[in-house]
Amino acid sequence: MKLALTVRYGYDEELIFAQQLGADAVIVRFDLGDPRDTDLAPVAHRVRVAGLQLAGVELSGMADQFQPWSDGLTGALLAAQNAGIDTLLCASPTQHASTLGQDLEAVVATTSMTGVRVCLDSSRLLPEELAWLPAGDVQVELVLGVPGAGADGPAQAAARVHSGGISAIRFEGGGLPLGMGAIDVTAMLRAIAAAGYDGLIRAGAPPLLGEDDDWNPKGAANDLGYLRAVLQSLR
Amino acid sequence: MKIALHASESADHIAFIQSLGLSDVVCGMPAEIDGVVPVEAFEQRRDIFARHNLHWDVIENLSPTLYDEIMFGTAERERQLDGVCRTIENIGKAGIPVLQYQWMLLGGLRTEYSPTGRGGARYPRFDSAVAQHMAAACLDWMGGGKHRYPHIPDQPLSSEQVWAHLEWFLKAVVPVAESAGVHIAAHPDDAPVPEYLGVARILIDVDSLQRVIDTVPSPNNGIGFCMGTIGTMAGVDVIDAIHRIGGQGKVFFAHFRNPRGQVPSFEEVFPDEGDIDMAAAVAAWQEVGFDGVIRIDHCPGVVGDNGRADRSFAFQVGYLRGLIQSLATGAGQ
């Protein structure tokens, strides 16, 4: 498995931090709602010259309604293709249930055309929506640690991996350091490894540990260290 | 095995430790008064931690200024010994179970703190060839020079002399520790080189740690097992050492650190990239039934960190917790 740290675009300290802490790759969070930033080429360039591997771009600031959301994502897919970025991660705009497949047809077509994969956040999808995925290169980031987000235990996580279409897995600690909350991260990781998962993993929102900077680097460091240790112990 | 950090009494530091989900801390010794640390000083500090649901498990370390004359074997050692014994009695009265001490007459040694690590992280490094011509190897690292300890030595001291001083100390102090209910734990010499500036360093291999244990056999006489230091001892396998010393129940306290290299030169790196297989080491701790405190030790300097290196320590706490939990989960399957 490849362990990624999520960093914000434009914050050099976070890139250096990821490299120092030994992240295998970074996922760069990019604000699609900022009209000044529409080009993803600088995102890829900065990561590359920093000596890191770019595992994907996580889009934030997307519209809540489907059509503008879809338009934004289409634009981002084209920008990603131009920048040589192969994965975009994002949350779906609203919960569509029965119409999701139809609604996403255009997005699926664009992913096929651009060769850029989209990973939708499982914690924002209904079970019936999850069942529809993957559709072409529209796949799933499986979120573990959020009830009802697709897998509430190791067996369900393993089953999800078996079913395919999981391109990334994210562990949410619910405001606590990984290993201190309700989710049994080690059992989950063992289960998905046993199920053959070898893709991207990352920690979710980092916990606030004492006084900290606004991006919670202490919590991010703690969670990255935790995941690194579990991965090493599996080997 | 309980994960701990070295704590201060500051509210911010205590909040950080609590937010990591830790319940155990180690802390240095309060100031002495006329060569003795009063029981009230220990109790006051203990109670500050207790109010935040933190247990003060280990005193790290016995202040060298309480026993430097003993280490050097001067005429002042009898006077200092009385103060050390009374201090240990006070530690026992305050209910703190472990006191770590070291027998490094010239302190810890490092020769560099350079941005040569992963992503430019700063790694403390040691190189014997550099240190032999550099008094600052100890004075810069330990903050000495202006104080009584450590200092550039007045005369050479042989290994036999330094051992004799330690044995004199142990024979006097261990019975007091037994009566007080305090476990005293010897930290090995860091860096584990045989001499520095003409003064012998004696706790530099696993046999020497065994000799400390055997000098005064007692349930209260043991070792502060610094994985980083022992990992840098020439030819030593840390896993074997955990089994040998830990298997006797003689580890009262442990340090979690992963170096790369062994003397004559080494560097302190992140725990996931050093020479020690840390997963195997944690498994070894579990196999020998170690249930004491393991403290996150020195760590590399990372970008934007504060003076306490909270970011770097947070990484290591997460790393150690991940190993402990993962190995426990794996053992249960």
Interface residues (C-beta under 8 A of the other chain):
Chain A: E13 I16 F17 A18 Q19 Q20 L21 G22 G51 L176 P177 L178 G179 M180 D184 V185 T186 A187 L189 R190 P207 L208 L209 G210 E211 D212 D213 P217 K218 G219 A221 N222 D223 L224 G225 Y226 L227 R228 A229 V230 Q232 S233 L234
Chain B: D12 H13 A15 F16 I17 S19 L20 G21 G117 R118 G119 G120 A121 F270 P271 D272 E273 M278 A279 P300 V302 V303 G304 D310 R311 S312 A314 F315 Q316 V317 G318 Y319 L320 R321 G322 L323 Q325 S326 L327 A328 T329 G330 Q333
